[in-house]
Amino acid sequence: MSGPRQCPDCGSCDVVEDAHYSQDQLVCTACGFILTEGLLTTTQAEEGFQQAVKFSESTGERESTSKCKLRGIKRVRDVCRVLRLPDSFTDTAVSYYEQAFNHPTYHFITTQKKEAVMGCCVYITCRQHQWPLTMATICSLLYTKKEIFASIYPDVVQTLKLNVPLLSLCDLVKSHCTSFKLFQNSSSVPPAYVEDLNKVLERALQTVELASETWLVTGRHPIPIVTAAAYVSWQSLQPSTRLSCTFVRFCKLSDVDLPPPSKKRLKEFHEIFLKLANQLPWLKMLSLNKNTVVRHLGDILKHRSYLLRQALAATETVKMSTDSETYSTTGKASQSSPFLPPCITNPQKRSYRMAFPPGPQNLTGEEDISDSEIEQYLRTPSEIEEFKHALAQVPSV
């Protein structure tokens, strides 16, 4: 007969048998030291042979990750690796993807949308950590259409209830200009075209700020604006050797894509520069065009606050003198301004649908017009003003 058991840690003889989750253990009640530890078993036969069993089998829990989820996690990690994101960013993006994968909303969506969800998780992580990144970059890495990504992104933010801070335009300029090969001292670029990144960034930021103050940024995609601003900034630093370089060649040497609207944004930049250059006394006597005005971009940006005020004051003076004459002849006030949103200065032509179906109709002129049909008759602000003026001329019955 075995003697009384003694705890090897504290020497106490108060040792009892304790069944903890189907394990028979010898525990010291004085200090809590475990003398012996039993085996995990699930069946009576296994208990007889003292065979060790896995914890998942003993509890009946079988957690396994599907192959689809593993592929998605690997895809997210690969994107983070290509972007050279820190490990903490990768872990956060993977965590967001696992939440989205387990959410019922994304169980029955197309493969393209699932790819967009992976990109959204990476994009949201970068935005939360103030890491400048564009949707176009994510779409190019995942070969996803930008329309699909733009439609999935707000849904992912709302579904996962995430807080995404706004990305400043300055951070976007720095991120996009960093990828230009002309600003990296590359050996494949002509020496006369290589420029210091910090100098280009400083001038490009001022150019983008000027575009924002003159309504060129509102409602526009930022990448074409930043690309055009980088081009004119790069030209203005050494205009004698770089004015002959076209926009297409600049993007080709920089190894960046040329978005289709970039040429339109460049044209709008030139128009703004010409308007402001006319307010500088030492430039009034020169005949400037879209190419030569870039030479004086430094002076325009240095005095842009003064030039904007002068342009507005000059336009206001002309407007006040002509408003009375314009209203007396046309019945509407003048809406001239040096800087207006492009949607007002260059409105897109909308297709006019037929107000009435073809064929003979019994119309008396007393038919009611629904709210949806009124838009077919009153379209522009000038037409609305003319309509109000006509109503004022009609005497009330």
Secondary structure as UniProt FT lines:
FT   TURN            8..10
FT   STRAND          15..20
FT   TURN            21..22
FT   STRAND          23..28
FT   TURN            29..31
FT   STRAND          34..36
FT   HELIX           44..49
FT   HELIX           55..59
FT   HELIX           67..82
FT   TURN            83..84
FT   HELIX           87..102
FT   HELIX           104..106
FT   HELIX           111..128
FT   TURN            129..130
FT   HELIX           135..142
FT   HELIX           146..160
FT   HELIX           169..178
FT   HELIX           181..183
FT   TURN            184..185
FT   TURN            187..188
FT   HELIX           191..193
FT   HELIX           197..213
FT   TURN            214..215
FT   TURN            218..219
FT   HELIX           222..237
FT   HELIX           239..242
FT   TURN            243..244
FT   HELIX           247..254
FT   TURN            260..261
FT   HELIX           262..277
FT   TURN            278..279
FT   HELIX           281..283
FT   TURN            284..285
FT   TURN            290..291
FT   HELIX           292..296
FT   HELIX           297..302
FT   HELIX           304..330
FT   HELIX           342..345
FT   HELIX           371..374
FT   TURN            375..377
FT   HELIX           381..393
//
